Amino acid sequence: MPLMRIDLVKGRRTPDEIKQVMQIAYDITRETFAVPADDRFQVVTQHEPYEMCLLDAGLGIKRTDDVILIQILSTPRTTGQKKAYAKAAAERFQAEMGLRPEDLMITFATNHAEDFSFGLGKHQFLDGEL
């Protein structure tokens, strides 16, 4: 159950383009993490340009206001899966949306079964429902 947060600069994309960003990110999650079709949890937040500061950490990466930050919170994934996700995302966003690879930043964080409640005050992973 990856929870995906996607941060964008406000006004840079149409609603259809935002849906496309979400779909591409989800499709890659299905392919690289092997999640089921109905395992989709995404939140998009749009920010004023001055509310996002994503510098290059000394790598010489020059970002534009087209930047997309994808944060994936998930049960443990292998290093190979994370590398495959990042590579596929850079390629697909460039091919399908013309996004420069420099304008895509991805971060992964790990949580565990006991960290999820999908609603109803239950812990569905712990209770054996999932």
C-alpha positions in Angstrom: 0.0 0.0 0.0 2.1 2.9 -1.1 0.8 6.3 -0.2 2.0 8.7 -2.8 2.2 12.4 -2.3 2.9 14.5 -5.4 3.9 18.2 -5.1 3.7 20.5 -8.0 4.0 24.3 -8.7 0.5 25.7 -8.9 -0.7 26.8 -12.3 1.9 24.9 -14.3 -0.4 22.0 -15.3 -4.0 21.6 -16.4 -6.3 19.2 -14.5 -5.8 16.7 -17.2 -2.1 16.9 -17.0 -2.3 16.5 -13.2 -4.3 13.3 -13.7 -1.7 12.1 -16.2 1.1 12.7 -13.6 -0.9 10.7 -11.1 -1.6 7.9 -13.6 2.0 7.6 -14.8 3.2 7.5 -11.1 0.6 4.9 -10.3 1.4 2.7 -13.3 5.0 2.6 -12.5 4.2 1.7 -8.9 2.2 -1.3 -10.1 5.0 -2.4 -12.4 7.9 -2.0 -10.1 6.3 -2.8 -6.7 3.7 -5.3 -8.0 0.8 -3.7 -6.1 -2.7 -4.8 -6.9 -5.0 -2.8 -9.2 -7.1 -1.3 -6.4 -4.1 -0.3 -4.3 -4.1 3.4 -5.2 -3.6 6.2 -2.6 -2.4 9.5 -4.1 -2.6 13.1 -2.9 -1.6 16.0 -5.1 -0.6 19.4 -3.5 0.0 22.5 -5.6 2.3 25.2 -4.2 3.1 28.8 -5.1 6.6 28.8 -6.7 8.1 30.4 -3.6 6.8 27.6 -1.5 9.0 24.9 -3.1 12.8 25.1 -2.7 14.4 21.9 -4.2 18.0 22.7 -4.7 20.6 20.4 -6.3 22.6 19.1 -3.3 25.7 20.1 -5.1 25.0 17.8 -8.1 24.6 20.6 -10.7 20.9 19.8 -11.3 19.1 22.8 -12.6 15.3 22.6 -11.9 12.5 24.7 -13.3 9.0 25.5 -12.1 7.9 22.3 -13.9 9.5 20.2 -11.1 7.5 17.3 -9.7 8.3 15.9 -6.2 7.0 12.4 -5.6 7.1 11.0 -2.1 6.3 7.4 -1.7 5.5 6.0 1.8 5.4 2.2 1.6 6.0 -1.1 3.3 9.6 -2.1 2.8 10.8 -2.3 -0.8 14.1 -3.5 -2.2 16.8 -1.2 -3.4 16.3 -2.7 -6.8 12.6 -1.9 -6.8 13.4 1.7 -5.8 16.0 2.1 -8.5 13.7 0.6 -11.1 10.9 3.0 -10.0 13.2 6.1 -10.3 14.6 5.0 -13.7 11.2 4.2 -15.1 9.7 7.4 -13.8 12.4 9.6 -15.4 12.0 7.8 -18.7 8.2 7.7 -18.8 7.6 11.3 -17.6 10.0 12.5 -20.3 8.5 10.4 -23.0 4.9 10.9 -22.2 4.9 14.5 -20.8 8.1 16.0 -22.0 9.3 16.5 -18.5 13.1 17.0 -18.1 14.6 14.3 -15.9 16.2 17.1 -13.9 12.6 18.2 -12.9 11.7 14.9 -11.3 12.6 14.3 -7.6 11.6 11.1 -5.9 11.9 10.1 -2.2 11.0 6.8 -0.6 10.1 6.3 3.1 9.2 3.0 4.8 6.5 2.1 7.2 5.1 -1.3 8.3 1.8 -3.1 8.6 1.1 -1.7 12.1 1.3 1.8 10.7 -1.8 1.6 8.5 -5.5 2.0 9.3 -7.6 2.2 6.2 -10.6 3.4 8.1 -13.3 2.1 10.5 -10.8 2.4 13.4 -9.2 -0.9 12.4 -5.7 -2.0 11.4 -6.7 -4.2 8.5 -3.2 -5.6 7.9 -2.9 -6.7 11.6 -6.5 -8.0 11.7 -6.0 -10.2 8.7 -8.4 -8.3 6.5 -5.6 -7.6 4.0 
